[in-house]
Structure formats: structure tokens, C-alpha cells
């Protein structure tokens, strides 16, 4: 599975769990829990098909406080990266990190 190969590239990841995975001829659904060396956790939900891609990457501290959540729910049409955006505390910002690889690179650089 391509995602597992990606996860193995980051030394900042101490463990990961595939909570759910389904695939079909033209797509997949995956839910992951990724733990980093600083004990923060990234919860990943991604759905991909020929016509649709939905994702949510929720990064939180070990005490369950939100650090950043990236997603593409279409509810902030005024942002230049619509539907891609990120939640940092109570602030909603444009997001250029729109793939799991982008998010992992961001977290790896932050840790």
C-alpha cells in the first residue's frame, strides 16, 4: 500500500495504526492514527474516487488539544485555496498542504 511506504519515510513517526481501509477498482477510503516522537497525534481520513476526493488531517497534542486541522469541506468559499483550508485554533486560513505527504512534511519540519 502506497500510504504505508510514505509513513515509513519519516523518522518523526514512532507508530501508526490503520483504523480502517477499503479499496475498490477506482478508489479507496483510509483512516489512520499516526503518533510522532513528541507524542502528538495525526488522525487521517481520506476518501478518493474518480470523481471525488475528501480529506481531513487532524493534528493534536498528546493532551488532545488541536494544533492544526486541514480539510477540504466546501464551507469557506472566500479563501483563495477553496475548498482547501486549515484550522489553527479559532482561525481559518488558506491551506497549501492538501495531501498527506504535504501534511507529514509540515509536521516533520515543525517537530
C-alpha positions, 0 to 999 in steps of 0.5 A: 500500500502506497500510504504505508511506504510514505509513513515509513519515510519519516523518522518523526513517526514512532507508530501508526495504526490503520483504523480502517481501509477499503479499496475498490477498482477506482478508489479507496477510503483510509483512516489512520492514527499516526503518533510522532516522537513528541507524542502528538497525534495525526488522525487521517481520513481520506476518501478518493474516487474518480470523481471525488476526493475528501480529506481531513488531517487532524493534528493534536497534542498528546493532551488532545488539544488541536494544533492544526486541522486541514480539510477540504469541506466546501464551507469557506468559499472566500479563501483563495485555496477553496475548498482547501483550508486549515484550522489553527485554533479559532482561525481559518486560513488558506491551506497549501498542504492538501495531501498527506505527504504535504501534511507529514512534511509540515509536521516533520519540519515543525517537530 
